[in-house]
Amino acid sequence: MITPTQFEFLRSIDTPTVCNLVEIVAPERRGHGYTVRHLHCPFPDLPPIVGFANTVTFKAKDAVPLAQGSYMQKLDYLDYVASSPQPGIMVMQDLDGEHAGYGAFWGEVQSNVHKALGCLGVITDGSVRDIPMIAPGFQMLAGSISPSHAYVHVVEFGTDVSVHGMAVKSGDLIHADCHGAIVVPVDKIDAMQSALAALSAREAKIIAAAKSGQGLAAIKAAMTG
């Protein structure tokens, strides 16, 4: 569904640029389809990640029987992650509401397990932990950082989720970096690539005018020319 050339293009640009290009080629998407609140990024120097969403809902605050979520259910969850289109990006909604982040699903163990199953990172409004021990190269965007996993458990997977304003369906194409994440309209990727040169040239012209020392008139001319 996505060609290697399209993947290469998306990996070469940051998430704000993706948002800019989506605004140009799909103006109806200008106000939605991306995260709208701050997400902690423990690894801001990692390059952008581009992959297909594996969607999960979970809870952590309230006590549950240790047997909740049988071993077979856990195996089913791992089957879902491993069999989804790859590379994958975990998109996980914390259902604890105002207590979101009470317990961390993500840490040393889960990052290594999910990396082995073809995932590039996670986007969650919940919390993460074990920052120094996370699997190398595994990106994390999280609502908070906390020390305990509390009673964390998966509720559903493969269902529609919403993380900090970004509505996501299983299999959606996601672009993410330290700024946040966006659902990429697959049918617009080629148009986005075509629009990049003009966008870059316009921005460079305005920046050059701002740095030229020629004042307001030069900046206005660059913005309107």
C-alpha positions in Angstrom: 0.0 0.0 0.0 2.9 2.3 0.7 5.9 2.2 -1.6 9.5 2.3 -0.4 9.9 5.7 -2.1 7.0 7.1 -0.2 8.4 5.8 3.1 11.7 7.3 2.3 10.1 10.6 1.6 8.1 10.7 4.9 11.2 9.6 6.9 13.2 12.5 5.4 10.9 15.2 6.9 9.8 16.2 10.4 6.3 16.0 11.7 5.6 19.7 11.6 6.5 19.6 7.9 4.1 16.7 7.4 1.4 18.8 9.0 2.2 21.7 6.7 2.0 19.6 3.6 -1.3 18.0 4.7 -2.7 21.4 5.2 -1.8 22.2 1.6 -3.0 19.1 -0.2 -5.9 18.2 2.1 -7.1 21.5 3.6 -10.1 19.8 5.3 -7.5 18.1 7.5 -6.0 21.4 8.8 -7.7 21.2 12.2 -7.6 17.5 13.2 -5.8 14.2 12.8 -2.8 15.1 14.9 -1.9 15.3 18.6 -2.9 18.7 20.2 -1.4 18.4 23.7 2.2 18.0 24.9 3.7 14.6 24.9 6.9 13.8 26.7 9.7 12.6 24.4 12.6 11.1 26.3 14.5 10.6 23.0 14.2 13.9 21.1 17.3 13.2 18.9 15.8 10.1 17.3 14.7 10.5 13.7 11.0 10.6 12.7 9.2 7.3 12.8 6.7 6.2 10.1 4.6 3.2 10.5 1.2 1.6 10.8 -0.9 2.0 14.0 -1.5 -0.9 16.3 -4.3 0.5 18.5 -4.8 -0.5 22.2 -6.8 0.7 25.2 -5.7 0.0 28.7 -6.2 0.9 32.4 -3.9 0.9 35.4 -5.4 2.7 38.4 -8.0 0.3 39.8 -7.1 -3.0 41.3 -8.0 -6.0 39.1 -7.7 -9.8 39.8 -4.3 -11.0 38.9 -6.0 -13.5 36.6 -7.7 -10.8 34.6 -6.7 -11.0 31.0 -5.9 -14.7 30.6 -2.6 -15.9 29.2 -4.3 -16.7 25.9 -5.6 -13.2 25.7 -2.1 -11.9 26.1 -1.0 -14.2 23.4 -3.8 -12.9 21.2 -2.6 -9.4 21.8 1.0 -10.3 20.8 -0.4 -12.0 17.7 -2.2 -8.8 16.8 1.0 -6.8 17.1 3.1 -9.2 15.2 0.6 -9.8 12.4 -0.3 -6.1 11.8 1.2 -4.2 8.8 4.9 -3.4 9.5 6.7 -1.4 10.6 4.3 -0.8 13.4 3.7 2.1 15.9 1.8 1.4 19.1 -1.0 4.0 19.7 -2.3 3.4 23.2 -5.2 5.2 24.9 -5.2 5.3 28.7 -8.8 4.9 29.8 -8.2 6.1 33.4 -9.4 9.6 32.5 -8.2 12.2 34.9 -5.9 9.6 36.4 -4.2 8.7 33.1 -0.6 7.8 33.6 -1.3 6.2 37.0 0.6 3.1 35.9 3.1 2.7 33.1 2.5 0.0 30.5 5.8 0.9 28.8 9.3 0.2 30.1 12.4 -1.9 29.5 10.5 -5.2 29.0 7.7 -4.0 26.7 9.9 -1.8 24.6 12.2 -4.8 23.8 9.3 -7.1 23.2 7.5 -4.8 20.8 10.7 -3.8 19.0 11.3 -7.5 18.4 7.7 -7.7 16.9 8.5 -5.0 14.4 7.4 -1.8 16.3 9.3 1.5 16.0 7.8 3.2 19.1 4.7 4.1 21.1 2.4 7.1 21.3 0.3 7.1 24.4 -1.5 9.5 26.7 -0.5 7.2 29.5 2.9 7.0 31.2 6.3 5.4 30.5 9.2 4.4 32.8 12.7 2.8 32.7 13.9 5.5 30.4 17.7 4.6 30.5 16.8 0.9 29.8 14.5 1.4 26.8 15.3 -0.7 23.8 17.8 1.3 21.6 16.1 3.3 18.9 12.6 2.7 20.3 10.8 6.1 20.3 8.3 7.1 23.0 5.8 9.9 23.1 3.9 9.8 26.4 1.5 11.9 28.5 3.7 11.4 31.6 6.6 9.5 33.2 5.9 7.5 36.3 7.8 4.8 38.3 5.1 2.0 38.8 3.0 -0.1 36.5 0.3 -0.3 39.1 -2.5 -2.5 37.8 -1.9 -1.9 34.2 -3.7 -4.2 31.8 -4.9 -4.2 28.2 -8.6 -3.7 27.7 -9.0 -3.9 24.0 -6.8 -4.0 20.9 -7.5 -3.2 17.2 -10.2 -0.8 18.2 -10.5 3.0 17.5 -8.6 5.1 19.9 -7.9 8.8 20.6 -4.6 10.0 22.0 -4.4 13.7 22.9 -6.9 14.7 20.3 -5.5 12.4 17.5 -8.2 9.9 16.5 -6.6 6.7 15.1 -7.9 3.5 13.5 -5.9 0.3 13.5 -3.7 0.3 10.4 -3.6 4.1 9.9 -0.3 5.4 8.7 1.4 7.5 11.5 4.3 10.0 11.4 5.8 11.0 14.7 8.8 12.8 16.2 9.6 14.9 19.2 6.9 17.4 18.3 4.0 14.9 18.3 2.2 12.7 15.8 -0.2 12.9 12.8 -2.3 10.4 10.8 -1.0 10.6 7.3 -3.6 10.5 4.5 -2.1 7.7 2.3 -3.8 8.9 -0.8 -2.1 12.3 -0.5 1.5 11.2 -0.1 2.5 11.8 -3.7 0.8 15.2 -3.7 2.6 16.0 -0.4 6.0 15.2 -2.0 5.1 17.4 -5.0 4.2 20.3 -2.7 7.4 20.1 -0.7 9.7 22.1 -3.0 7.4 25.1 -3.2 6.8 25.0 0.6 10.5 24.9 1.3 11.3 27.6 -1.2 8.7 29.9 0.3 9.9 29.4 3.9 13.5 29.9 2.9 12.6 33.2 1.1 10.9 34.5 4.2 13.7 33.5 6.5 16.3 35.0 4.2 14.4 38.3 4.3 14.1 38.2 8.0 17.9 37.7 8.3 18.8 40.3 5.6 18.6 43.3 7.9 16.4 45.1 5.4 13.6 45.4 7.8 9.8 45.1 7.7 9.4 45.9 4.0 11.6 43.0 2.9 9.7 40.6 5.1 6.4 41.8 3.8 7.6 41.4 0.2 8.8 37.9 0.9 5.5 36.9 2.5 3.4 38.3 -0.3 5.6 37.8 -3.3 
